[in-house]
């Protein structure tokens, strides 16, 4: 198995991605070969700083990079030699089986959809985030930003994609899928959400348990909580702010680590023909190493194949 790492994406390049790759290699051993994609000279310099031989990893040179300020669609088309585009092309060519990046989220999403294509039957791919609930297990919230506006059919897709992800990668038996709403009653929420409720309730592809409110994300009542990307992104950023506040004020309380995004690093863009993971721009080496291991798990557990079968 070969996993690519975007060394030029994120706020702390090339140091954090290179160190993250080193940590991941130590944990994964010889089972997974890591391919570092980016400026070869900078990568070699960073490996030497960490007292790691440049021959430890395969390095694929990319002369350009996509910044956080770049317009996603334009950047993907105008920067074919960027580390992100080169890495995604390696998946398409079959040279690697997965690719991780903490670069421009929009560009990674656009590049993955345009370069790898959607799985047939999926209306829109989704990005989720894993929260550690109070039962000590992961709960997936999706979407968290890939689709600001979502039709009811897309919300159903998010539920199916989330169910397959939790079932195949996290080994959750018959994952419980819920729809995020302002109340648990059937007639709550805007028309789009009420229609999505009807679609999920009648679908045999999800174990739908109905509407849940925001507190249920951490309660562990559901394994997958579905919402539009606008709502999900607000929840995600708020949860991240809570972690920073709690860490500063309650640094002796280990329970605050349930709010730490580094525990999971990132999740795949669900619904595309390939394993492509997006991580937070401020990801540290620890978070990036977790992303690499998540990518390896997705490949090992045949996530794409199982999603394809579900649709």
Secondary structure as UniProt FT lines:
FT   STRAND          2..6
FT   TURN            7..8
FT   TURN            13..14
FT   HELIX           15..28
FT   HELIX           29..31
FT   STRAND          33..38
FT   HELIX           40..49
FT   TURN            50..51
FT   HELIX           54..56
FT   STRAND          58..61
FT   TURN            68..69
FT   HELIX           72..78
FT   TURN            80..81
FT   HELIX           83..93
FT   STRAND          98..101
FT   HELIX           105..116
FT   TURN            120..121
FT   STRAND          126..132
FT   TURN            134..135
FT   STRAND          138..142
FT   HELIX           152..168
FT   TURN            173..174
FT   STRAND          176..180
FT   TURN            186..187
FT   HELIX           191..202
FT   STRAND          207..212
FT   TURN            214..215
FT   HELIX           216..219
FT   STRAND          224..226
FT   HELIX           229..249
FT   TURN            251..252
FT   HELIX           254..259
FT   HELIX           261..263
FT   STRAND          266..270
FT   STRAND          275..279
FT   TURN            281..282
FT   HELIX           285..300
FT   TURN            301..302
FT   HELIX           303..310
//
